[in-house]
């Protein structure tokens, strides 16, 4: 029923959306929030936030949602790749 999303044009697999460490760093800085402040709000360590921003770790979706809430940004702002639309068969 659910498989790998396919490109409607040629049937090839679509690239997945992935977490963007650069977007996290940019948005956090634009909001004037330090890594320590974000870590405190998230209940995570400073090291965890630093690792997210350096691309050495990817936050679980629940943490990504908390980051989005804390920085008042949509979750989509923290991912790269194509937006996939669900199509009824």
MARLO-926858 format. One record per residue (C-alpha): residue in one letter; chain; x, y, z. Coordinates in steps of 0.2 Angstrom, whole numbers, always signed. Layout:
# residues N
  residuo  cadena      x      y      z
        A       A      X      Y      Z
...
END
This chain:
# residues 89
  residuo  cadena      x      y      z
        X       A     +0     +0     +0
        X       A    +13    +13     +5
        X       A    +30    +11     -3
        X       A    +44    +23     -9
        X       A    +37    +39    -15
        X       A    +39    +40    -34
        X       A    +41    +54    -46
        X       A    +25    +56    -56
        X       A    +35    +61    -72
        X       A    +47    +46    -73
        X       A    +43    +34    -59
        X       A    +60    +36    -51
        X       A    +61    +36    -32
        X       A    +60    +54    -25
        X       A    +74    +60    -14
        X       A    +69    +60     +5
        X       A    +67    +76    +15
        X       A    +81    +78    +27
        X       A    +86    +88    +42
        X       A    +96   +104    +39
        X       A   +108   +108    +52
        X       A   +112   +125    +43
        X       A    +93   +130    +44
        X       A    +93   +126    +63
        X       A   +108   +137    +66
        X       A   +102   +151    +55
        X       A    +85   +152    +63
        X       A    +91   +150    +80
        X       A   +103   +165    +78
        X       A    +90   +175    +69
        X       A    +79   +173    +84
        X       A    +93   +178    +96
        X       A    +93   +162   +105
        X       A   +109   +154   +111
        X       A   +112   +135   +110
        X       A   +112   +135   +129
        X       A    +95   +143   +130
        X       A    +88   +132   +117
        X       A    +95   +116   +125
        X       A    +87   +122   +142
        X       A    +70   +124   +134
        X       A    +71   +107   +125
        X       A    +77    +98   +141
        X       A    +92    +93   +131
        X       A   +111    +96   +134
        X       A   +120   +110   +125
        X       A   +131    +96   +117
        X       A   +115    +89   +109
        X       A   +110   +105   +101
        X       A   +128   +108    +95
        X       A   +128    +91    +87
        X       A   +112    +95    +78
        X       A   +119   +111    +71
        X       A   +135   +103    +66
        X       A   +126    +89    +57
        X       A   +134    +75    +69
        X       A   +116    +70    +75
        X       A    +99    +72    +69
        X       A    +85    +76    +81
        X       A    +70    +64    +83
        X       A    +54    +71    +76
        X       A    +47    +75    +93
        X       A    +63    +85    +97
        X       A    +62    +94    +80
        X       A    +44    +98    +84
        X       A    +49   +106   +100
        X       A    +63   +115    +92
        X       A    +50   +122    +79
        X       A    +39   +128    +94
        X       A    +53   +135   +104
        X       A    +59   +145    +89
        X       A    +42   +150    +82
        X       A    +45   +142    +65
        X       A    +37   +129    +55
        X       A    +45   +111    +55
        X       A    +47   +113    +36
        X       A    +60   +126    +39
        X       A    +72   +114    +46
        X       A    +71   +101    +32
        X       A    +77   +101    +14
        X       A    +71    +91     -1
        X       A    +55    +90    -11
        X       A    +38    +92     -3
        X       A    +29    +76     -6
        X       A    +10    +77    -10
        X       A     -1    +62     -6
        X       A    -11    +57    -21
        X       A    -27    +47    -20
        X       A    -26    +31    -31
END
